[in-house]
Amino acid sequence: MSWNDELTKIRRLLRDPDANIWADDFILQLFNDIQKDFQHRTSVLEDAAVQRIPGLYHLAYMHDWEYNYLPASLSVFYQCLNQHDEGVFCHRWESQVVTAIAADVSDYGVHFTQPWEAYMGQVPGDVLKNRFPANMRNLKHIVYDEKPIYKTTKKAVSSADPSYVTVEGTPFAYYEYDDLDDSYVLYPRPSTAFADEIDGSEGPAWYIADDTEDVTTGTIAVRTGDFASDNVGAAFDVIGLTNNVFMIYDVDPINIETASDDGDYPDFLKKYIRYGVISRAYGANTDGRIQSLSDYWNLRYLAGAEATKRFYRNKNSDRDYRLITGGASTRRTRRHPRLPDTYPATGP
């Protein structure tokens, strides 16, 4: 159902079909706000993602101010190296020089501007950051190589293992890089390796220079060209679960912007969003303010949110199943086991 249809229904319930009291933009703002509030109360919108390790990024940047000058047509960026006050440094001793301290600290290893460079045969001197999905609101489940990993903190990891930057192995935990950067770090650093050319009998060719698909290169998963045609088809990205991260998470609903937008919620839940919008509209400081109607529609909105939460909670709960004969009575007539009729009688 498009936003235009939703607006018609909302205006009918508001008894304002000609927009004499509430403007379309005002109702749209209320709708987007109620969408987020409903998701916050119920967490019904979920998504799943598989992330390649190491991740692929369009561009890398160093300074915070560079972010505003990145191409608007791209969206996946990696902030590389280390920030120190208003500067950027690679090696640890550089920060000592800036602060007039004797540069006697040793470095962990080499530094990189793109995550894949950490797997070029050298010991990396920085942790390998991976970005959470852009639409993630709350992480529910995360696995690496089809095995669950748990959440920890950078403080706990660094306290237990001073070599956490360089240690390599199979990840069993992850921690958030910091409070401002929407990234996480796997611990220990996975020893994932990848090849530029893979034979067709072994699987997809991840990175190739041309657009020709044959038995040598296999399926083209990531192509250098940006345009699809009859000869090469559409470019796509295939990511498996082996040696990669799989996560399930809550998402924030996408804001409605145009009349043709449909929204993320299924149709059977959109009526509760309408109830919340109507409650907010009747409670707003306008000529149509009627507090009693605002309270009435708010009760219906809250009841719908609670019913939705209960429905999804029961939907995901464990169930007990019992196999019975078709047409047979489900009531058990014999409450206790009986001995066979041929069993010899005993007694005085």
Secondary structure, DSSP 8 states (H G I E B T S, - for coil): --HHHHHHHHHHHHT-TT-SSS-HHHHHHHHHHHHHHHHHHH---EEEEEE-SS---SEEE-SGGGGGGS-TT---EEE-SEEETTEEESSHHHHHHHTT--------SB--SSGGGGGSSS-BSS--EEE--TTEEEEEEEEETTEE-EEE-HHHHHHH-TTTTT-BS---EEEES-SSS-EEEEESB------S---TTT--EEE-SS----TTT-SEEE-S----BTTTB-------STTSEEEEEEE------STT---SS-HHHHHHHHHHHHHHHHHSSSTT--HHHHHHHHHHHHHHHHHHHHHHHHHTS--------TT--SS-S--S----TTS-----
